[in-house]
Amino acid sequence: MSNKLIRVSPIMALLLLIVGCYPIGPEFVEDYDATYTIVNDLSFDFADPTRQTYHLADTVIVLTDPGTSPTDIQINQSAILERVRTNMNQLGYTEIPEENLANTADYLILVSVNRTDNYFNIWWGGWGGWGGWGGWGWGGCCFFPPMVSTQNIRVGMILVDIVDAREITPGSDTLPEVWLGLGEGLFRGSQQNINNRALSAIDQMFRQSPYLTR
Amino acid sequence: MKKYIVIALLIVLTSAVKAQHFSSFRMHYDVAVPLGDFSDYIDRASWRGVSIDSRWEVNPKVTAGFNLGWQVFSQRFDNVTEVLSSGRTTVNGTQFRFVNTYPMQVNAHYYLGEEYSIRPWAGLSVGTAFTDQRTQVGFIEIKDTSWSFALTPQVGIDIPVDSNNTCFTFNVRYNYFSQNTVSHNYSFLIFGVGFKFGYY
């Protein structure tokens, strides 16, 4: 017996659709959209009434490896930051916008985006054609070489980290992250569509985390 | 107790095979309806099911045999928010839920009426079932596979369609697969239609 949480590749997710054991599956780009929130330490007290302020970093970090995918992520970064700010304010927090006062905030919020291109090949044909009176086989009158087409499944991701600013150690390589919101989906559609889905993912992250409310 | 039931049925089955009495082979197309806690996970009827059933005559009123089956349940749920078992992770999105069940059972049946006539029957299958449950959200999948004790009381009727005792058969089977890897047992009602082919 087993109980497994598996991350399936986008390619595998599509292949599963054509297997009879799994007769239904995503039909539209939005069907692949998913929002995850992760609490790093279940004992962390989000309800602590003394935690009221946050500082939102003014830059969206692009995590994409330039060696594998274009780093020009065509989403409206200022709109994303503004949406995170709106959600935090609606939850009852007060922003400390001044960078020189960031170390006085209770939480530091970092926003990043990623794009991954998953290339794979589809082979078809190559059965050889008619091989004369002996039947089907390689050679003969007509040789059909196998055809290869390359497909790309592009996945986009937006991450919102809430860091416990009180526990940041100057000079340390690690940050005391207490909450992570992650929106993921196919990086397909118009720029407007991608932007809207990214903003919806941000709203959903906070909606499914009611414990963050002041 | 379960072990003794299985052993008893195997003994009956073995003796029936040795006796070389009348036998039958059945193929069914099955439609299933989830019941109980299982219907909280998937409540849509399954139209994808097949089963085969071989039976050997112990006496004119009783047969013993075995059966194999495959039933596929699936359902789409939009905008579902679910906290995973760790309690740390919450996932929202469109969920695609699948359950594939594969029962493998021995069985015994009792018949009313005579051969070559319309015969109602009732029986019980016991054995095991392999179940593969998957929930897909975005690009992740939550997978549970399990082997479980499988109990299937059933009733049916055979209606002869030719002189060789080939019959149209209709049956209703209640499946109960107990297991402990997910929050529900698998219970569902199957309506099967198919044919019975008799031979000696």
Interface residues (C-beta under 8 A of the other chain):
Chain A: M1 S2 N3 K4 L5 I6 R7 V8 S9 P10 A13 L16 G20 C21 Y22 P23 I24 G25 P26 E30 D31 Y32 D33 A34 T35 Y36 T37 I38 V39 N40 L42 V155 E184 G185 Q204 Q208 S209
Chain B: R48 V72 S74 Q75 R76 T81 L84 S85 G87 R88 T89 T90 V91 N92 G93 T94 F96 F98 N100 D132 R134 Q136 V137 G138 F139 I140 E141 I142 K143 D144 T145 S146 W147 Q179 T181 V182
